[in-house]
């Protein structure tokens, strides 16, 4: 009988820096969110960027940054996370949430 190899799940990507700017617009603002993370994975198929729980971009392996421009309504916030993935696993960084005042 064969011996099952342990599934190797990588370490979670970790935010190294993120910054945002806001430009006032009618009813809210246009937010530019610049995100960077440390790639702690080996062999990932890529990274998914989430805004408010929905995938907004899929990046190639070994990616470490992404910039998003989105409208944010007055008094509201946007939440972002990054996920390393393969067909067998996915691990996500903590969620960052910001709004424009």
C-alpha positions as CSV (number, residue, x, y, z in Angstrom):
1,X,0.0,0.0,0.0
2,X,1.1,3.5,-0.7
3,X,1.8,6.1,1.9
4,X,-0.1,9.4,1.6
5,X,2.1,12.4,1.5
6,X,1.1,15.2,3.7
7,X,-0.6,18.1,1.9
8,X,1.8,21.1,2.0
9,X,-0.3,24.2,2.7
10,X,1.8,27.4,2.5
11,X,2.1,30.2,4.9
12,X,-0.5,33.0,4.5
13,X,0.5,36.1,2.5
14,X,1.2,39.0,4.9
15,X,0.6,42.6,4.2
16,X,3.9,44.5,3.9
17,X,2.3,47.9,3.2
18,X,-0.9,49.4,2.0
19,X,-1.9,53.0,1.5
20,X,-4.8,54.7,0.0
21,X,-5.8,58.1,-1.3
22,X,-9.2,59.6,-1.8
23,X,-10.4,62.0,-4.4
24,X,-13.8,63.6,-3.7
25,X,-16.6,62.8,-6.1
26,X,-20.3,63.3,-6.2
27,X,-21.9,61.2,-3.4
28,X,-18.5,59.9,-2.1
29,X,-15.0,59.6,-3.3
30,X,-12.8,57.7,-5.6
31,X,-10.4,55.6,-3.5
32,X,-7.0,54.4,-4.9
33,X,-5.8,51.5,-2.7
34,X,-2.2,50.4,-3.2
35,X,-1.5,47.0,-1.6
36,X,1.7,45.0,-1.2
37,X,2.3,41.7,0.5
38,X,5.1,39.3,1.2
39,X,4.9,36.1,-0.8
40,X,5.3,33.3,1.8
41,X,4.1,30.5,-0.6
42,X,6.0,28.2,-2.8
43,X,4.2,26.8,-5.8
44,X,1.0,28.9,-5.8
45,X,-0.9,29.1,-9.0
46,X,-1.6,32.8,-8.4
47,X,-3.2,35.3,-6.2
48,X,-6.8,36.6,-6.0
49,X,-7.6,40.1,-4.9
50,X,-10.9,40.5,-3.2
51,X,-12.9,43.8,-2.6
52,X,-15.9,43.4,-0.3
53,X,-15.8,39.6,-0.7
54,X,-15.8,39.5,-4.5
55,X,-12.8,38.6,-6.7
56,X,-11.7,41.7,-8.6
57,X,-8.4,40.4,-10.0
58,X,-6.4,37.2,-10.4
59,X,-2.7,37.7,-10.5
60,X,0.2,35.4,-11.6
61,X,2.4,33.4,-9.2
62,X,4.9,35.4,-7.1
63,X,2.9,38.6,-7.4
64,X,3.4,41.0,-4.5
65,X,1.4,44.1,-5.2
66,X,-1.9,45.4,-6.7
67,X,-3.5,48.8,-7.1
68,X,-7.3,49.2,-7.2
69,X,-9.4,52.3,-8.0
70,X,-13.0,52.2,-6.9
71,X,-15.8,54.5,-5.9
72,X,-16.7,54.5,-2.2
73,X,-20.0,56.1,-1.1
74,X,-20.0,58.8,1.6
75,X,-19.9,57.1,5.0
76,X,-19.1,53.7,3.6
77,X,-15.9,51.5,3.5
78,X,-14.2,49.1,1.2
79,X,-12.6,45.8,2.5
80,X,-9.7,44.1,0.7
81,X,-7.9,40.8,1.1
82,X,-5.4,38.8,-0.9
83,X,-5.5,35.0,-1.3
84,X,-2.7,32.7,-2.5
85,X,-4.2,29.6,-4.2
86,X,-3.7,26.4,-6.1
87,X,-6.3,23.8,-7.2
88,X,-5.8,22.1,-3.8
89,X,-5.7,25.0,-1.3
90,X,-6.1,28.7,-0.7
91,X,-4.9,30.9,2.2
92,X,-5.8,34.6,2.7
93,X,-4.2,37.6,4.4
94,X,-6.1,39.5,7.0
95,X,-8.8,41.9,5.6
96,X,-8.1,45.6,5.5
97,X,-11.0,48.0,5.5
98,X,-10.9,51.8,4.9
99,X,-13.2,54.5,3.7
100,X,-12.9,58.1,2.7
101,X,-14.1,60.8,5.1
